[in-house]
């Protein structure tokens, strides 16, 4: 495992040739946090400054200008693409918005499980998988039924220890766990959960970009061997 960045970013977004991170950059005269955007290039193994629009384009896709203009906090939300190019946006508060290909908001609401807000998102046809940290679970939201229809894990089990993010690669879900300090791999064929990677500190994000595996731990950003 190789450390690429020695700090934990506020957000990380995949790019075909690397990844983009958002980092704190001091405060303005009103005491408000300023943000900086950086791109780590796999070809050069260097990090360079980029503009906010560059970050927003790779986070929100084709209609990034329209979507970002409607969102007050575009940093903490998670984004995944659904059928027909629809963009699902989920905030740590549990608020969810669905935008069409042109960036028009077509549905918004609050999503929770047992009164606990969801976070993160991963697509599966007309479903969205989300993490519920306070319930030690991930849940599947059915857009057709407009409700949660399936759950893996529960508050009494440590199979999934405080999940912070869920992503889909192929026909598997990868769940980043904070307290159990591992990544769980869950097959969408049979919903069996297995240990994928184990660490010695909390796991916050997992990406697979250009054949490389990138993980965000509490101590920074790493590339797996």
Backbone as CSV, one residue per row, in Angstrom:
resi,resn,N_x,N_y,N_z,CA_x,CA_y,CA_z,C_x,C_y,C_z
1,UNK,0.849,-1.193,0.000,0.000,0.000,0.000,0.886,1.245,0.000
2,UNK,0.640,2.139,-0.944,1.460,3.332,-1.102,0.641,4.575,-0.791
3,UNK,1.172,5.435,0.078,0.477,6.676,0.394,0.689,7.684,-0.726
4,UNK,-0.407,8.208,-1.265,-0.343,9.210,-2.317,-0.492,10.619,-1.763
5,UNK,-1.363,10.771,-0.765,-1.581,12.054,-0.110,-1.588,11.842,1.398
6,UNK,-0.909,12.696,2.127,-0.807,12.533,3.573,-1.847,13.289,4.350
7,UNK,-3.018,13.453,3.777,-4.118,14.134,4.460,-5.436,13.547,3.970
8,UNK,-6.479,13.727,4.750,-7.801,13.221,4.387,-8.576,14.331,3.681
9,UNK,-8.931,14.170,2.415,-9.639,15.216,1.682,-11.092,15.341,2.131
10,UNK,-11.659,16.488,1.833,-13.081,16.696,2.102,-13.943,15.902,1.130
11,UNK,-13.416,15.677,-0.070,-14.115,14.867,-1.076,-13.071,14.342,-2.055
12,UNK,-13.407,13.248,-2.696,-12.554,12.666,-3.723,-13.437,12.179,-4.861
13,UNK,-13.039,12.482,-6.094,-13.832,12.166,-7.272,-12.935,11.485,-8.305
14,UNK,-13.368,10.367,-8.873,-12.543,9.687,-9.884,-12.442,10.472,-11.179
15,UNK,-11.318,10.316,-11.847,-11.038,10.919,-13.158,-10.378,9.817,-13.982
16,UNK,-10.586,9.768,-15.294,-9.995,8.681,-16.095,-8.489,8.529,-15.942
17,UNK,-7.794,9.600,-15.556,-6.345,9.535,-15.435,-5.854,9.745,-14.005
18,UNK,-6.766,9.691,-13.041,-6.372,9.896,-11.649,-7.578,10.180,-10.773
19,UNK,-7.445,11.154,-9.901,-8.574,11.530,-9.051,-8.445,12.998,-8.641
20,UNK,-9.577,13.586,-8.298,-9.645,14.984,-7.886,-10.018,15.027,-6.408
21,UNK,-9.364,15.884,-5.642,-9.687,16.029,-4.231,-10.022,17.478,-3.918
22,UNK,-10.814,17.635,-2.856,-11.131,18.953,-2.319,-10.474,19.051,-0.953
23,UNK,-9.767,20.157,-0.701,-9.056,20.317,0.560,-9.347,21.695,1.143
24,UNK,-9.243,21.852,2.471,-9.398,23.181,3.077,-8.253,24.096,2.639
25,UNK,-8.565,25.378,2.489,-7.555,26.338,2.051,-7.674,27.632,2.858
26,UNK,-7.685,27.475,4.189,-7.784,28.643,5.052,-9.198,29.183,5.147
27,UNK,-9.318,30.409,5.624,-10.621,31.063,5.770,-10.580,32.458,5.169
28,UNK,-11.747,32.907,4.726,-11.814,34.253,4.168,-11.977,35.280,5.285
29,UNK,-12.166,36.545,4.910,-12.244,37.623,5.902,-13.462,37.502,6.816
30,UNK,-14.450,36.731,6.383,-15.646,36.521,7.218,-15.542,35.256,8.064
31,UNK,-14.424,34.578,7.977,-14.231,33.360,8.759,-14.797,32.118,8.108
32,UNK,-15.223,32.228,6.851,-15.783,31.092,6.129,-14.661,30.262,5.506
33,UNK,-14.806,28.945,5.580,-13.797,28.039,5.040,-13.671,28.197,3.535
34,UNK,-12.443,28.343,3.073,-12.163,28.379,1.642,-11.745,26.981,1.180
35,UNK,-12.004,26.690,-0.081,-11.724,25.366,-0.616,-10.717,25.447,-1.763
36,UNK,-9.908,24.406,-1.881,-8.980,24.286,-3.000,-9.217,22.946,-3.674
37,UNK,-8.973,22.881,-4.973,-9.212,21.680,-5.767,-7.900,21.229,-6.393
38,UNK,-7.607,19.939,-6.247,-6.352,19.392,-6.737,-6.616,18.107,-7.530
39,UNK,-5.780,17.888,-8.550,-5.889,16.700,-9.390,-4.606,15.889,-9.275
40,UNK,-4.749,14.624,-8.867,-3.591,13.727,-8.812,-3.558,12.932,-10.107
41,UNK,-2.469,13.103,-10.855,-2.322,12.484,-12.170,-1.492,11.207,-12.040
42,UNK,-2.062,10.076,-12.439,-1.349,8.802,-12.348,-0.136,8.750,-13.279
43,UNK,-0.202,9.454,-14.392,0.897,9.417,-15.361,2.153,10.090,-14.820
44,UNK,1.954,11.250,-14.184,3.096,12.007,-13.660,3.355,11.752,-12.183
45,UNK,2.353,11.142,-11.499,2.422,10.951,-10.041,2.599,12.274,-9.309
46,UNK,2.008,13.329,-9.882,2.067,14.656,-9.270,0.660,15.204,-9.073
47,UNK,0.557,16.145,-8.144,-0.726,16.778,-7.868,-0.674,18.215,-8.368
48,UNK,-1.737,18.654,-9.025,-1.757,19.987,-9.597,-3.060,20.705,-9.259
49,UNK,-3.017,22.028,-9.308,-4.201,22.826,-9.041,-5.183,22.723,-10.209
50,UNK,-6.469,22.668,-9.876,-7.518,22.722,-10.895,-8.626,23.635,-10.395
51,UNK,-9.523,23.986,-11.282,-10.622,24.873,-10.917,-11.836,24.081,-10.423
52,UNK,-12.721,24.788,-9.765,-13.948,24.163,-9.231,-14.761,23.516,-10.343
53,UNK,-14.824,24.144,-11.503,-15.627,23.596,-12.602,-15.082,22.238,-13.067
54,UNK,-13.774,22.073,-13.013,-13.156,20.800,-13.378,-13.632,19.699,-12.433
55,UNK,-13.633,20.001,-11.151,-14.123,19.064,-10.135,-15.611,18.757,-10.340
56,UNK,-16.415,19.809,-10.522,-17.859,19.632,-10.649,-18.214,18.820,-11.889
57,UNK,-17.463,19.008,-12.961,-17.734,18.280,-14.201,-17.597,16.772,-14.011
58,UNK,-16.546,16.354,-13.298,-16.328,14.924,-13.120,-17.150,14.352,-11.973
59,UNK,-17.666,15.207,-11.115,-18.535,14.710,-10.048,-19.973,14.542,-10.516
60,UNK,-20.482,15.556,-11.233,-21.903,15.557,-11.600,-22.162,15.173,-13.051
61,UNK,-21.129,15.136,-13.887,-21.319,14.694,-15.253,-21.761,15.775,-16.217
62,UNK,-22.448,15.346,-17.267,-22.813,16.193,-18.411,-23.445,17.521,-17.998
63,UNK,-24.393,17.481,-17.085,-25.148,18.690,-16.713,-24.623,19.289,-15.408
64,UNK,-23.304,19.286,-15.236,-22.736,19.724,-13.956,-23.041,21.178,-13.627
65,UNK,-23.074,22.052,-14.629,-23.364,23.461,-14.355,-24.772,23.637,-13.807
66,UNK,-25.725,22.959,-14.420,-27.122,23.076,-13.982,-27.321,22.456,-12.604
67,UNK,-26.707,21.284,-12.373,-26.892,20.605,-11.084,-26.201,21.362,-9.964
68,UNK,-24.945,21.743,-10.163,-24.191,22.434,-9.110,-24.832,23.764,-8.734
69,UNK,-25.469,24.422,-9.687,-26.097,25.720,-9.399,-27.316,25.583,-8.490
70,UNK,-27.880,24.374,-8.405,-29.071,24.150,-7.576,-28.733,23.580,-6.198
71,UNK,-27.448,23.320,-5.948,-27.032,22.686,-4.701,-26.179,23.657,-3.892
72,UNK,-26.572,23.901,-2.659,-25.802,24.799,-1.800,-24.480,24.162,-1.384
73,UNK,-24.542,22.907,-0.986,-23.347,22.192,-0.538,-23.056,21.077,-1.537
74,UNK,-22.159,21.349,-2.458,-21.848,20.366,-3.501,-20.653,19.494,-3.130
75,UNK,-20.090,19.688,-1.935,-18.910,18.950,-1.518,-19.268,17.659,-0.779
76,UNK,-20.165,17.724,0.198,-20.427,16.569,1.063,-21.344,15.534,0.436
77,UNK,-22.025,15.872,-0.650,-22.973,14.927,-1.245,-22.251,13.834,-2.020
78,UNK,-22.923,12.698,-2.142,-22.463,11.589,-2.969,-23.292,11.547,-4.245
79,UNK,-22.684,11.104,-5.332,-23.347,11.131,-6.635,-23.170,9.791,-7.342
80,UNK,-24.231,9.317,-7.968,-24.120,8.135,-8.821,-25.111,8.269,-9.969
81,UNK,-24.766,7.651,-11.088,-25.605,7.743,-12.272,-26.524,6.550,-12.366
82,UNK,-27.794,6.812,-12.657,-28.780,5.758,-12.804,-29.163,5.555,-14.257
83,UNK,-30.248,4.816,-14.509,-30.700,4.575,-15.881,-31.032,5.869,-16.606
84,UNK,-30.854,5.864,-17.909,-31.178,6.993,-18.790,-30.370,8.249,-18.465
85,UNK,-29.231,8.060,-17.817,-28.381,9.202,-17.518,-28.843,10.048,-16.354
86,UNK,-29.840,9.577,-15.594,-30.283,10.323,-14.423,-29.171,10.342,-13.372
87,UNK,-29.063,11.448,-12.654,-28.044,11.614,-11.632,-28.701,11.624,-10.253
88,UNK,-28.268,10.705,-9.385,-28.758,10.637,-8.017,-27.764,11.338,-7.098
89,UNK,-28.253,12.235,-6.275,-27.410,12.985,-5.350,-27.927,12.754,-3.928
90,UNK,-27.047,12.274,-3.042,-27.436,11.956,-1.668,-26.535,12.717,-0.700
91,UNK,-27.155,13.408,0.262,-26.418,14.174,1.263,-26.325,13.385,2.571
92,UNK,-25.327,13.672,3.417,-25.197,12.967,4.704,-26.401,13.165,5.626
93,UNK,-27.221,14.178,5.362,-28.429,14.416,6.153,-29.565,13.472,5.762
94,UNK,-29.384,12.736,4.657,-30.434,11.861,4.162,-31.247,12.473,3.040
95,UNK,-31.018,13.742,2.742,-31.735,14.368,1.633,-31.239,13.771,0.321
96,UNK,-32.166,13.507,-0.586,-31.823,12.915,-1.876,-32.495,13.707,-2.986
97,UNK,-31.764,13.890,-4.080,-32.317,14.553,-5.246,-31.999,13.744,-6.488
98,UNK,-32.931,13.682,-7.415,-32.730,12.972,-8.672,-32.877,13.981,-9.810
99,UNK,-31.841,14.085,-10.646,-31.811,15.040,-11.750,-31.831,14.279,-13.076
100,UNK,-32.494,14.854,-14.075,-32.515,14.202,-15.377,-31.257,14.574,-16.162
101,UNK,-31.161,14.107,-17.410,-29.960,14.279,-18.214,-29.622,15.756,-18.441
102,UNK,-30.677,16.603,-18.442,-30.468,18.029,-18.674,-30.154,18.792,-17.389
103,UNK,-30.174,18.102,-16.251,-29.886,18.756,-14.982,-31.098,19.319,-14.276
104,UNK,-32.280,18.920,-14.725,-33.515,19.374,-14.087,-33.841,18.473,-12.901
105,UNK,-34.121,19.069,-11.758,-34.491,18.299,-10.571,-35.890,17.726,-10.770
106,UNK,-35.995,16.390,-10.782,-37.293,15.770,-11.025,-37.904,15.181,-9.757
107,UNK,-37.078,14.976,-8.719,-37.627,14.482,-7.450,-36.648,14.781,-6.327
108,UNK,-37.198,15.132,-5.177,-36.370,15.325,-3.992,-37.140,14.879,-2.758
109,UNK,-36.426,14.462,-1.739,-37.063,14.011,-0.510,-36.008,13.670,0.531
110,UNK,-36.475,13.243,1.686,-35.580,12.831,2.767,-35.676,11.329,2.940
111,UNK,-34.529,10.686,3.008,-34.479,9.232,3.094,-33.810,8.819,4.397
112,UNK,-34.498,7.966,5.155,-33.943,7.478,6.416,-34.368,6.035,6.632
113,UNK,-33.658,5.380,7.552,-34.002,4.010,7.926,-34.025,3.943,9.446
114,UNK,-35.164,3.582,10.010,-35.370,3.597,11.461,-35.057,4.977,12.041
115,UNK,-35.387,6.006,11.285,-35.167,7.363,11.739,-33.744,7.852,11.595
116,UNK,-32.864,7.030,11.035,-31.461,7.397,10.851,-31.219,7.788,9.395
117,UNK,-30.535,8.899,9.147,-30.315,9.331,7.768,-29.347,8.417,7.028
118,UNK,-29.556,8.289,5.731,-28.656,7.520,4.880,-27.585,8.443,4.329
119,UNK,-26.542,7.848,3.772,-25.505,8.610,3.089,-24.899,7.740,1.990
120,UNK,-24.203,8.373,1.062,-23.552,7.688,-0.048,-24.598,7.073,-0.977
121,UNK,-24.182,6.637,-2.158,-25.123,5.999,-3.077,-24.390,5.178,-4.115
122,UNK,-25.033,4.084,-4.500,-24.529,3.214,-5.557,-25.732,2.708,-6.348
123,UNK,-25.694,2.739,-7.678,-26.870,2.388,-8.475,-26.983,0.892,-8.758
124,UNK,-28.206,0.449,-8.888,-28.496,-0.896,-9.374,-29.828,-0.839,-10.114
125,UNK,-29.788,-0.659,-11.412,-31.003,-0.501,-12.220,-31.851,0.632,-11.644
126,UNK,-33.085,0.342,-11.230,-33.964,1.373,-10.672,-33.911,1.426,-9.150
127,UNK,-32.806,0.960,-8.592,-32.598,1.007,-7.147,-31.366,1.865,-6.842
128,UNK,-31.297,2.340,-5.608,-30.129,3.054,-5.112,-29.738,2.436,-3.773
129,UNK,-28.501,1.989,-3.668,-27.974,1.483,-2.409,-27.350,2.627,-1.621
130,UNK,-27.644,2.676,-0.331,-27.108,3.722,0.534,-26.588,3.109,1.827
131,UNK,-25.685,3.818,2.480,-25.165,3.395,3.781,-25.960,4.077,4.896
132,UNK,-26.143,3.343,5.999,-26.783,3.910,7.194,-25.813,3.705,8.357
133,UNK,-24.901,4.645,8.599,-23.850,4.442,9.604,-24.376,4.074,10.983
134,UNK,-25.416,4.761,11.431,-25.918,4.540,12.788,-26.673,3.227,12.959
135,UNK,-26.928,2.522,11.859,-27.623,1.236,11.924,-26.725,0.067,11.528
136,UNK,-25.434,0.336,11.264,-24.513,-0.720,10.816,-25.092,-1.494,9.632
137,UNK,-25.638,-0.757,8.676,-26.343,-1.425,7.580,-26.221,-0.632,6.285
138,UNK,-26.468,-1.330,5.186,-26.722,-0.670,3.916,-28.143,-1.034,3.510
139,UNK,-28.798,-0.125,2.797,-30.195,-0.343,2.419,-30.370,-0.069,0.929
140,UNK,-31.402,-0.685,0.373,-31.720,-0.484,-1.037,-33.014,0.306,-1.153
141,UNK,-32.927,1.432,-1.834,-34.100,2.276,-2.059,-34.667,1.996,-3.440
142,UNK,-35.953,1.694,-3.493,-36.637,1.452,-4.757,-37.270,2.750,-5.242
143,UNK,-36.821,3.236,-6.384,-37.400,4.466,-6.916,-38.840,4.236,-7.391
144,UNK,-39.133,3.015,-7.807,-40.490,2.707,-8.244,-41.461,2.707,-7.067
145,UNK,-41.059,2.061,-5.970,-41.920,1.986,-4.781,-41.786,3.219,-3.897
146,UNK,-40.725,3.994,-4.106,-40.400,5.179,-3.310,-40.275,4.834,-1.823
147,UNK,-39.565,3.746,-1.582,-39.294,3.347,-0.195,-38.123,2.371,-0.170
148,UNK,-37.587,2.151,1.027,-36.538,1.158,1.210,-37.169,-0.224,1.204
149,UNK,-36.631,-1.124,0.377,-37.245,-2.446,0.264,-36.310,-3.596,0.652
150,UNK,-35.046,-3.270,1.016,-34.117,-4.344,1.342,-33.000,-3.785,2.220
151,UNK,-32.497,-4.622,3.140,-31.443,-4.194,4.056,-30.432,-5.308,4.246
152,UNK,-29.161,-4.932,4.374,-28.103,-5.876,4.724,-27.383,-5.324,5.941
153,UNK,-27.294,-6.130,7.006,-26.688,-5.680,8.256,-27.737,-5.126,9.206
154,UNK,-27.350,-4.918,10.457,-28.259,-4.317,11.435,-27.456,-3.816,12.632
155,UNK,-28.098,-3.040,13.470,-27.413,-2.366,14.573,-26.863,-3.347,15.606
156,UNK,-27.420,-4.556,15.671,-26.971,-5.547,16.656,-25.828,-6.417,16.134
157,UNK,-25.453,-6.211,14.872,-24.409,-7.028,14.259,-23.201,-6.172,13.898
158,UNK,-22.025,-6.773,13.942,-20.813,-6.056,13.543,-20.312,-6.510,12.172
159,UNK,-21.195,-7.171,11.408,-20.820,-7.585,10.049,-20.427,-6.374,9.207
160,UNK,-21.188,-5.313,9.330,-20.878,-4.040,8.677,-20.752,-3.001,9.775
161,UNK,-19.533,-2.576,10.079,-19.297,-1.686,11.208,-19.268,-0.218,10.829
162,UNK,-20.357,0.446,11.021,-20.547,1.872,10.709,-20.108,2.196,9.273
163,UNK,-20.894,1.797,8.297,-20.538,2.051,6.895,-20.603,3.534,6.549
164,UNK,-19.560,4.030,5.887,-19.487,5.447,5.530,-19.718,5.692,4.041
165,UNK,-19.476,4.671,3.219,-19.651,4.836,1.775,-19.894,3.477,1.148
166,UNK,-20.681,3.487,0.076,-20.930,2.264,-0.677,-20.770,2.588,-2.158
167,UNK,-20.090,1.707,-2.886,-19.908,1.900,-4.323,-20.160,0.575,-5.030
168,UNK,-20.486,0.658,-6.304,-20.713,-0.546,-7.083,-19.665,-0.660,-8.171
169,UNK,-19.041,-1.822,-8.260,-18.098,-2.133,-9.326,-18.495,-3.499,-9.874
170,UNK,-18.872,-3.538,-11.139,-19.374,-4.784,-11.704,-20.661,-5.196,-11.008
171,UNK,-20.717,-6.434,-10.576,-21.916,-6.915,-9.896,-21.700,-7.052,-8.396
172,UNK,-20.813,-6.212,-7.864,-20.521,-6.238,-6.434,-20.622,-4.850,-5.823
173,UNK,-21.023,-4.814,-4.566,-20.979,-3.588,-3.783,-19.750,-3.630,-2.887
174,UNK,-19.119,-2.483,-2.712,-17.977,-2.363,-1.814,-18.339,-1.340,-0.741
175,UNK,-18.319,-1.781,0.511,-18.777,-0.962,1.623,-17.597,-0.603,2.521
176,UNK,-17.362,0.698,2.690,-16.261,1.188,3.525,-16.746,1.353,4.959
177,UNK,-16.084,0.675,5.879,-16.550,0.623,7.264,-15.591,1.362,8.201
178,UNK,-16.154,2.220,9.038,-15.339,3.056,9.906,-14.882,2.322,11.162
179,UNK,-15.796,1.660,11.863,-15.427,1.033,13.139,-14.807,-0.351,12.965
180,UNK,-15.259,-1.120,11.975,-14.640,-2.426,11.730,-13.386,-2.301,10.869
181,UNK,-13.116,-1.094,10.350,-11.885,-0.757,9.632,-11.579,-1.719,8.483
182,UNK,-12.605,-1.963,7.674,-12.425,-2.847,6.527,-13.337,-2.442,5.381
183,UNK,-13.146,-3.105,4.255,-14.039,-2.965,3.114,-14.756,-4.291,2.943
184,UNK,-16.074,-4.247,2.965,-16.882,-5.432,2.730,-17.269,-5.515,1.255
185,UNK,-17.198,-6.703,0.706,-17.625,-6.954,-0.665,-18.917,-7.755,-0.618
186,UNK,-19.942,-7.237,-1.275,-21.258,-7.888,-1.255,-21.690,-8.192,-2.678
187,UNK,-21.939,-9.461,-2.958,-22.376,-9.877,-4.281,-23.847,-9.524,-4.485
188,UNK,-24.157,-8.925,-5.622,-25.550,-8.629,-5.938,-26.283,-9.850,-6.481
189,UNK,-25.568,-10.951,-6.655,-26.208,-12.200,-7.070,-26.884,-12.902,-5.898
190,UNK,-26.189,-12.918,-4.741,-26.735,-13.657,-3.596,-26.695,-12.872,-2.285
191,UNK,-26.179,-11.641,-2.321,-26.112,-10.740,-1.157,-25.236,-11.278,-0.026
192,UNK,-24.294,-12.127,-0.368,-23.349,-12.632,0.620,-22.238,-11.597,0.816
193,UNK,-21.927,-11.289,2.075,-20.888,-10.314,2.409,-19.603,-11.033,2.804
194,UNK,-18.498,-10.594,2.219,-17.192,-11.148,2.559,-16.217,-10.005,2.814
195,UNK,-15.152,-10.287,3.571,-14.109,-9.290,3.801,-13.281,-9.134,2.532
196,UNK,-13.165,-7.900,2.046,-12.356,-7.638,0.857,-10.963,-7.143,1.232
197,UNK,-10.897,-6.112,2.066,-9.623,-5.579,2.537,-9.771,-5.179,4.012
198,UNK,-8.702,-5.398,4.778,-8.687,-5.044,6.192,-7.575,-4.026,6.434
199,UNK,-7.858,-3.036,7.290,-6.892,-1.985,7.568,-6.746,-1.797,9.082
200,UNK,-5.854,-0.892,9.476,-5.619,-0.628,10.890,-6.171,0.722,11.311
201,UNK,-6.986,1.304,10.452,-7.630,2.580,10.763,-8.941,2.671,9.977
202,UNK,-9.805,3.622,10.320,-11.101,3.729,9.648,-10.994,3.900,8.136
203,UNK,-11.913,3.263,7.415,-11.974,3.337,5.953,-13.149,4.241,5.573
204,UNK,-12.884,5.240,4.733,-13.910,6.221,4.418,-14.385,6.180,2.971
205,UNK,-13.492,5.876,2.024,-13.888,5.800,0.610,-13.048,4.760,-0.105
206,UNK,-13.616,4.217,-1.180,-12.907,3.259,-2.020,-13.243,3.555,-3.475
207,UNK,-12.212,3.694,-4.304,-12.390,3.955,-5.725,-11.568,2.962,-6.530
208,UNK,-12.014,2.696,-7.732,-11.207,1.928,-8.667,-11.118,2.747,-9.952
209,UNK,-9.910,3.229,-10.254,-9.715,4.150,-11.368,-8.530,3.688,-12.208
210,UNK,-8.740,3.574,-13.504,-7.664,3.221,-14.443,-6.905,1.975,-13.986
211,UNK,-7.642,0.994,-13.500,-7.034,-0.256,-13.065,-6.352,-0.186,-11.710
212,UNK,-6.454,0.952,-11.040,-5.842,1.110,-9.728,-6.915,1.188,-8.651
213,UNK,-6.575,0.691,-7.464,-7.484,0.749,-6.328,-7.026,1.851,-5.378
214,UNK,-7.940,2.780,-5.102,-7.640,3.918,-4.244,-8.544,3.857,-3.018
215,UNK,-7.943,4.062,-1.842,-8.707,4.026,-0.603,-8.380,5.267,0.215
216,UNK,-9.415,5.841,0.834,-9.228,6.977,1.730,-9.345,6.469,3.160
217,UNK,-8.264,6.596,3.906,-8.243,6.238,5.320,-8.179,7.530,6.137
218,UNK,-8.252,7.402,7.451,-8.232,8.596,8.285,-6.901,9.329,8.204
219,UNK,-5.836,8.639,7.754,-4.522,9.255,7.672,-4.161,9.753,6.279
220,UNK,-5.006,9.524,5.281,-4.705,10.007,3.940,-5.249,9.125,2.839
221,UNK,-4.730,9.345,1.625,-5.177,8.622,0.431,-4.078,7.657,0.003
222,UNK,-4.464,6.406,-0.235,-3.493,5.363,-0.545,-3.869,4.632,-1.821
223,UNK,-2.863,4.075,-2.489,-3.075,3.168,-3.612,-2.718,1.768,-3.141
224,UNK,-3.635,0.825,-3.347,-3.406,-0.532,-2.896,-2.486,-1.283,-3.858
225,UNK,-1.739,-2.214,-3.332,-0.826,-3.026,-4.151,-1.614,-3.977,-5.038
